């Protein structure tokens, strides 16, 4: 067949256009642009701030649409994925960019089949004669025996030596091998278009310890939904009795230089009202519903130098936990880590922890909070919480809460003195001042009127000190706090007048 010059030119032009369009589709969202805490400090590559996989070699730029593809991209195509869906290998810490196309479920076996609770019981029994020896072959039987064994007034943590609890733990441990995916250093995970989504699992940004952290991770334009734990556990010692699940949508721990931007987080289709309490009165209220979700975006241990910007977090209970314990440790939570900036995020229909802060030097500005304290599903409980040793700088945020909200709905405080404070202050480089909570607030609105979050937090707990300079200085962090965010990085605060419309319009997936 003879091809004319005109046809050849047309073909070449089409090819160039298609190549450029393909490249543009993947390259339109950059790994660069982090501000706030994520833009400070030196990363493991010797650069400044958080750059993720920017500059990755062509061989380390992936577009994935399956669980197997996502796993292999994290492991540099060296992972072994078993038929039951569990996987192993060595994570790839070289610069890489992973583009997400469509929806990826982490709750699958090696063939890409969505798994059930019964599947995990079967897999656990096949992998362990000890698990098989407990005699359970279905989750329905585990569940019925579990409820019978531990129903109130049973008052202890279910012991691991009990056959039914051991069988539940076997299946739970098997599930963890499938649905938790660790993100290595120097990684960018970027969603293509407006439909990129990771569901039914936990993306974990974590190194092995505080001395071996993951560093330099960017996640942009991805929706995270329904990190559903089939094997949630009852703990009668937790706040008078609570169901606790294992999986956040995204967890950051033992990690530095992390930027989470323009992502969406929610419970998805499996909302909390579908799992009411299984107990009789007085344990039949909403507080005792069977909770299959943990956090949306939690930052614990020695997570540090993080910016969370332009995200939409909605329809969930425990939204964001910063610091998992009041007990300070130089290898985990302490006043020197958990430095995080939150700006231009849309918090919608969330119950609590927006965020709940322990220890971190946390900057919260230009966010929009919307909800109601008179609804049955995701009823507003509290906005921010000033926790042990927190250093909050809160400015120009807007709260719109229906149902007769008061200042106490915007912020709470949970702080203790005594041995918790004394033990923190005794750690190397710490002091009573550095281990104590401080807050500054300015320009915040509740339902259109000025609200004083500092005074409200202090009223909730007198250990919270209100000051114009709530952050320790870089030169003398153990001294009485004398600094503000402006001492650490540049930023610009917007007026509150348009936040109720501008933030929802800009936050979340598909807005870049």
N, C-alpha and C positions, 0 to 999 in steps of 0.2 A: 504494500500500500504506500502510495506517495503522499507525503504531508507537505502542504504548501507553506511558504514562509509565513503567511497570514495565520494559518492554523497553528503553526509552531509558536508564533508570538503569543497567540491567544492562550495556548496551553501553558506556556511559561508564565504569562501574567497571572493566570488563574492559580497556578502552583505557588507563585510568590505570594499572592493575596491570601491563599489558604494557609500557607506557612506562617505568614505574618499574623493572620487572625488567630491561629493556634497559639503562637508565641504570646500574642497580646492577651489571650484569654488566661494564660497561666502567669504572665508577668505583670498584669495590671495592678496587682496588690503586692506592695513591697514588704520586705522584712524590716525596713528601716522606718524611723519616725517616732520611736518611743520617747516619752518625756517623763518628768517626775523621777522617782527613785530609780526606775529601770534604766534611766539615761546616765546614771552616775557610776563611778568606780571603774576599775579595769577588769575586763572579762578574761577568760582563760586563753583567748587568742591574742591577748595583748592590746586589744582595742578598748575604746571607751563605751561603756553602757551595754545595751542589749541589741544585738544584730542578728541573732538566730543563724540561719543557714545562708545569709547573704554572701554572694560570691562563690557558691557551691559549684563544683565541676559539673559538666553536663551529665556525667554518669550518675551523679548524686542528686539529680532533679527528677522527682517521681510524680506521676499522676496515678492515684489509686482510687478504686471504686469498690474494693472488697476488703474483708477483714484480713485475708491472707496477704493481700498486697500491702496493706498498712503495716502489718507485722514485719514483713520482709524489708520494707523501707526503713523501719527503725533499726533493723538488725543487719543492714547492708547486704540483703539477700543471702544471709547465712543461717537463718532460723530453721529449726526443725519443728514442723507442726504435726502433731500426732492425730490419729483418726478421731480421738475424743475431743480434739480442739485445743488441748494444752500444748504449750510450745516452749522452746528453750533455744539458747544461742548466746552470742556475744553482741551486745548493743554497739552500734556504730557511732562513735563520737566525732567523726569528721563532719564538716559543714554539709548540710543537706536541706533541701526544700521539698516538702511533701504536699502536693496539691490534692485536696479531697474533692471527689466528684460524686454527687448523689449521696445516698444514705448508706452508712456502714454500721452494722450491728456487731458488737464484740461478743455477744452471747451465742456463739455458733460452734459447731464441731469442725473437724478438718474438711468436711465436704461442703461446708457453708450452710448447713441446716440449722435453723433456730432451735435452741434447746429449751427443755422444760425442767422443772424440779425433779421429776422422775428420772430423766436422763442422767442428771448428776448423781443421784443415788446409785443408778446402775454402774456408772463409770467409777465411782468411789469403791463399790464392792468388787469390781473387776481388778482394780489397781491394788487393793489391800485386803488380805485375808482377815485382818483385824476388823476392818469395816464390815466385811461380809459376815463376820461372826456375830455381829449384833442382831442379825436375823431380819432386818428390814429390807424390803424390796421395792417399796413405794413410799413417796413422800406423804401421801394421805395418811398412812399408818403412823409414820413418825409424828406428823402434826397432831393427830388425835391423841396419841399417847403423851405427847409433850404437853398439850393443854390439860390433860387429866392430871399429869404429875405436878404441874407448877401453877395451877390456878390459885388465886388469892383465897385464903390468907397465907399461902406459902411465902416465906419472907427472906429466903436466901438466894444468892446467885446459883442457878442450876449447876450442880457439881459435874465436872468432866468425867467422873467415874460412873455416873448414872448411864445406863445403856441407851436410853432414848436421847439424852443430851450428847453422848458420844457419837451416835448415829447422825444426829443433826450436824454436828461439827465435821464429820467425815464428808458429808455432801457439801457443806459450806466451803470447806477447804478445796474440794474439787472444783467448785464454781470459781473460786478465786484464781485458779490456774488458767482459766479461760478468759475472764472478763476484765482483768487488770492488765493494762498495757503500759509499760514504763517508757517514758520519753527520754532519750539521751541528750547529751550536751550538743550545742551548736545546731539546733534543729528549728526549722520554721514549718509550721503546719498551717496551711492556708486553704480556705475553702474557695472553690470555683463557683462563681455566680451567686445565686440566692438560695440554693437548695442543698448545700453541703451540710452533712449532719452525721454525728457519731452518737449512737444510741446503745442502751442496754449494757453499759460497762463503765469502767473507771480509767480515765487517762491520768497516769501518775507521773508527775515531774519530780523525780527523786533520785538522789545518789544513795550511796551506802551509809553515809554518816555525815556529820557536820564537817569532818576533815576531808571528806571525799564527795563533795556535792556535785550534782548536775549543775551546769552553768550555761547561760546564754540560750534561752528558748523563747520563741515567738509563736503565738497562736492567734490567728486573725480570721474572721469571717466564717466561723464554724458554729453550728448549733449543736448543743449537747443536751440529750434528753434521757430521762428515765433510766438512771443507773439503779436498776431494780434488783434487790436482794431477795431471792426466794426463801432464804434461811435465816430471816431476822430472829433475834433472840430476846427473850423477856428478862428484864433485870428489875426485880422488885426493890432493889436498894437504890435505884436511880430516881431521885426526885419523887419518891413515893410509888414508883413503878412505871417503867417505860419500855417500849420495844425499841431496840437498837439495831440498825443495819450497818453493813460494812462499807458501802460504796458511795463516794462522792462522784459527781460527774467529772470534775477535775480536782486533783489533789496536788498541792505544792508543798514539799517538805524536803529538807536537806537539798535545797536548790537556791541558786542565786541568779540574778539578772533574768527576770521573766516578765514578758509583756503579753497580757491578755487583752485583745482589742477587737471591738465590733463582733463579739460572739453573743450567742443567745443560750440561756440555760433555763430548763424547766423540768417538771415531772412528766411532761408529755401526756399521753392518753391515759396513763394509769394514775389518776389523781387520788389524793388521800381519802376522799369520801367513799371510795370503793372498798375500803378495808377498815370497817368500823371495829370497835372493841369486841373482843370475843369473851369478855368477862361479864359477870353479873355485877349489879350495883354493890358497892359504890364505885366500881372500876369500869363503868360502862360509858363514861363520857368521852368527849373528843380527845382529851389528853391521853387516853389509853388506847386510841386506835392503833391498829397493827401497822407500824411504820416500816415500809419497805425501801425508803430512800434516806440517805444521810445528807450531806451538804451538796450545794450546787458547785461552790468553788471554795475549798478550804485551804488555808495556809497555816502550817504547823511546824513543829520542831525548829530547825534553824533556817527556814525559808527567809529570803532577804532580797532587797533591792527589786521590788515588784511594782509594776504599774498595771492597774485595771481600768481600762478606759472605753467608753462608748459601748458598753455591754448592756444587754436587756436580760434581766433576771426576773422570772415571773412564776407564779403559781407553784409555790413550794413552802415548806415549813422552815427548816433550819438552813438559812441561805448561805452564810459565809462565816466560818469560824477562823479566827486568827489566834493561834496559840491553843494547844489542846489541854493544858494543865496550868494551874496556878503555881506549881512548884518549879522554880527556876533552875536551870542547869546550863553550864557553859557549853554543853554538847547538844542542847536542844533549845527549848524556849528560854529566852533571857532578854534583858533590856537592850542588848546590842544587836538584835536581829529583828525580823518581822517588819522591816521598814518598807512601807507600802503607800502608794498614791492611788486614790480613787477619784476619777473625775468623769463627768458626763455619762454616768451610768443611769439606767432606767430601772428602778426597783418597783415592781408591780405585783400586787396581790401576794405578798410574802408575809409570813407570820412573824419571824424574828431573825436575829443575827444579820443585820444589814449595814455593817458587819458587827460581830461580837469580838472585841479586841483585848488581847492580853499582851502587855509588854511593848508592842511595836510603836515606833514613831510613825504615826499614820496621818496622812493628809487627805481630807475628804472635802472636795469642793465641786460646785456646779453639778451636783447630782439631783435627780428628780425621783421622789418617793411617792407612790400612789397606792392607796388601799382603803379598806374599810374595817372598822372594829365592830360592825353590826351584821356580819354575814356568817354563814355556817361553814363555808369552805375557804380555807386560807384566811381566816380572820386575823386582822392585824393585832399583834400582841405588843411589840415594841420595835422601834427602829434600831438605832445604834445601841451598843452596850459598852460602857467604859469598864474594862476588866482590870485584873491585877497588873499593876505597873504600866498601864497604857499611857501613851502620850498623844493626845488627839488635837489636831488643828482642823477645825470644821468651819468652813466659810461658804456663804452664798449657795446654800442648798434649799430646795423647795419640797415641802411635805404637803400633800393634799390627802387628808384622811377623813373619810366620811364617817358619820355615826357619832358625832359629839366628841371629837378628839381634844385632848389637853396636851400641855407641854410634856407631861410624863409619858405620852405615847411616842415622842420623838427619840428619847434616849433613856436608858436605864443605867444602873451601876451595880457591879458585883465585885467587891473588893474586900479583902480581909487583911488584918494586921497580924500581930503576934508572930508565931514561928515562921509563917510563910514569908513575911517581909524580912524577918531577921536572917533567915537562911539565905535569901536572895542577896541581901546586903553583905553577907560574909563571903560571897564568891569573889574571886580575883577580879579586880577592876570595877567592882560594883560598890554601891553605897545605899544608904536609906533613901536619899533623894532620887538616885537613879532607878530604884526599885519601886518607887511610889507613883501613883497615877496623877496626871495633870491634863488640863484641857483649856483650850481657847476656842471661842466661837464668835462669829461675826456675820451679820447679813442673812441669817437663815429665816425662812418663812414657814409658818404652819397655817394652812388654809387662808393665805393672803395676809396674815398678820405676823409681825416680828415675834420670834420665839427665842428665848435665851437657853441654849442647850447647856452651857457651862453651869449656870445657876441650877438648872434642873438636875444635872448629874450630881452636883454637890449636895443638893437637897436629898437625893436618893441615897447618897453615901457621903458622909462628911470627910472621908479619906481622900476624895477626889478634889484636888486643888485647882482653882480657877486662876489662870495667869495669862498674860499676853505673850509669854515666851515659854511654851510648854515642852520644848525639845531641848535635850542636852546639847551643849556645844561640842564641836568636833575636837577642840583642843583640850577640853577638860570635862569629859562626859560624866564623871562621878560627882561633879559639883551640882549645885542647885540649877535646874534648867534655865537657860538664858538665850535660847535660839528659836528660830522659826523656820519654816520651809525655805524662805528666801535666802537663808544662810547656806543652804545646801544645793539648791537648783533654781533656775529661772522658770517662771510660769506666769500665766495671765488669767485673771479671774473675770468672768462675765457677770453682768448684772443679772438679777433673778427674774426680771420682768418677762422674759420670753422662754424660760427654761421648761415650763410645763408643755410647751409645744415643740421647742427646738430639740430637746433631748430625746423624746420618743421618736421624732422624725429622723434622728441621726444614729440612734443606738441599735445595736444588734446586727444580725446577718443581713447581707444584701444592701447595706447602706454605704458601702465604699465606692 
